Amino acid sequence: ELAISTSSSETSAMIAASKLTSQDTRSVEQEGIPFKLEYPAGVFCRFKLTRSQLTVSNLKAELEKRFEDIEKASELKLRYLDEDQDEVIISCDDDLKECMALFDELQWKVVRLKVIHGIDTAS
């Protein structure tokens, strides 16, 4: 989950996925990694990023493109669910790399992130 914020806003991201086949793995490498972001009120967006595009800034830019009323991207935080079903915050590119390591290891089909507003990082 992304946690780059200096204001009272919070964005979280959750990952939910199913197993990839070897054919799916090749497709992911060629076409990009599929992301599914849930914005508050249950609104979703889907997009793909290649591995070379995988940065927190690029994730936030994709959100800004899709949601007109979204807060400044620099104030957003994202969360995902890890293999233990714990919510994990992505606060920097290293956190995103850890998330992607799970994507590879657990062979998820999609990276599911949840955007949550608020100051409380536990929510």
C-alpha positions in Angstrom: 0.0 0.0 0.0 1.1 3.4 -0.7 1.8 5.6 2.3 3.4 8.8 1.0 1.4 11.5 2.7 1.9 14.8 4.5 -1.8 15.5 4.8 -4.8 13.9 6.5 -5.4 11.7 3.5 -4.8 7.9 3.4 -4.9 5.5 0.5 -4.6 1.8 1.0 -4.2 -1.1 -1.4 -5.1 -4.7 -1.1 -4.0 -7.6 -3.2 -6.3 -10.5 -4.1 -5.3 -12.9 -6.8 -5.5 -16.4 -8.2 -2.8 -18.7 -9.6 -1.1 -18.1 -12.9 -0.4 -20.7 -15.5 2.9 -20.7 -17.3 1.1 -19.3 -20.3 -0.3 -16.5 -18.2 3.2 -15.8 -16.8 4.5 -15.2 -20.4 1.5 -13.0 -21.1 2.2 -10.9 -18.0 5.8 -10.4 -19.1 4.7 -9.3 -22.6 1.6 -7.2 -21.8 2.3 -5.9 -18.3 1.2 -6.7 -14.8 -2.5 -6.3 -14.3 -3.6 -4.0 -11.4 -7.1 -3.6 -10.0 -7.5 -0.6 -7.7 -10.5 -0.1 -5.5 -11.3 3.5 -4.8 -13.6 4.4 -1.8 -17.3 3.7 -2.4 -16.5 0.5 -4.2 -15.4 2.0 -7.5 -12.7 0.0 -9.3 -10.3 0.7 -12.1 -8.0 -1.7 -14.0 -4.8 -1.1 -15.8 -1.5 -2.7 -16.6 2.0 -1.6 -16.0 5.2 -3.1 -17.3 7.9 -4.0 -14.8 9.9 -1.0 -16.0 7.0 1.2 -15.1 6.6 -0.2 -11.6 6.9 2.8 -9.2 4.7 4.3 -6.6 4.6 7.5 -8.6 3.3 5.6 -11.7 0.6 3.9 -9.6 -0.5 7.2 -8.2 -0.5 8.8 -11.7 -2.8 6.0 -12.9 -5.2 6.9 -10.1 -5.2 10.6 -11.0 -5.9 9.8 -14.6 -9.0 7.8 -13.7 -10.6 9.7 -10.8 -11.2 13.4 -11.2 -12.0 14.0 -7.6 -9.0 12.2 -6.2 -6.7 14.0 -3.8 -3.3 15.0 -4.8 -1.4 11.9 -5.7 1.5 12.7 -3.3 -1.0 12.4 -0.4 -2.3 8.9 -1.3 -1.5 5.7 0.4 -2.2 2.2 -0.9 -2.5 -1.2 0.9 -2.6 -4.8 -0.2 -3.2 -8.1 1.5 -0.1 -10.3 1.8 0.1 -14.1 2.0 -1.1 -14.1 5.6 -4.0 -11.8 4.8 -2.4 -8.9 6.6 -2.8 -5.4 5.3 0.5 -4.0 4.1 1.2 -0.4 3.3 3.2 0.5 0.2 5.1 3.7 1.2 8.0 3.5 -1.3 9.3 1.7 -4.3 11.0 -0.9 -2.1 7.6 -1.8 -0.6 6.2 -2.1 -4.1 9.1 -4.4 -5.0 8.2 -6.6 -2.0 4.6 -6.7 -3.2 5.7 -7.7 -6.7 7.9 -10.4 -5.2 4.8 -11.9 -3.7 3.0 -11.5 -7.0 5.7 -13.6 -8.6 6.1 -16.1 -5.8 2.4 -16.8 -5.2 1.6 -16.5 -8.9 -1.2 -14.0 -8.5 -3.2 -13.1 -11.7 -3.8 -9.5 -10.6 -2.5 -7.1 -8.0 -5.4 -5.8 -6.1 -4.9 -2.5 -4.2 -7.3 -0.6 -2.1 -7.3 3.2 -1.8 -8.5 4.5 1.6 -8.8 8.1 2.8 -8.1 9.1 6.4 -5.4 9.8 8.8 -5.6 6.5 10.7 -3.1 4.1 9.1 -4.8 1.2 10.8 -8.0 1.6 8.8 
